[in-house]
Amino acid sequence: MLFPRDAWWTALFRAAPARLDVYCDVTTPSEWPNPTEVTMVDLDLDVCRTRATGAVFVDDEDEFARHRVRYGYPPEVVVQATAAAEWLTGALQDGTEPFRSRYRTWLDTVGW
């Protein structure tokens, strides 16, 4: 799991035989209240890449639309979340690191 600093997303890298090799959550930026804890708010949007074809898709746009009204997401949160989903879609499609190969080294290190 990757929790980048100052980014509106997290990423879960999955080893075979999982159907999805990368699953990203659009979130508020991660924070570390102490060295053993990371927190963020999941904003429902997910951007995923399938292992078999490399197809990339955005999931749960309906939940994001409902929750932005129900919970009153501020306009800046909506702008940042939408921008993060768009960036992730492009990055997963064109293989921008860490989504090209760097994560595979870490999976190999932990024995996946």
Secondary structure, 3 states (H helix, E strand, C coil): CECCCCCCEEEEECCCCCCEEEEEEEECCCEEEECCEEECCEEEEEEEEECCCCCEEEECHHHHHHHHHHCCCCHHHHHHHHHHHHHHHHHHHHCCCCCCCHHHHHHHHCCC
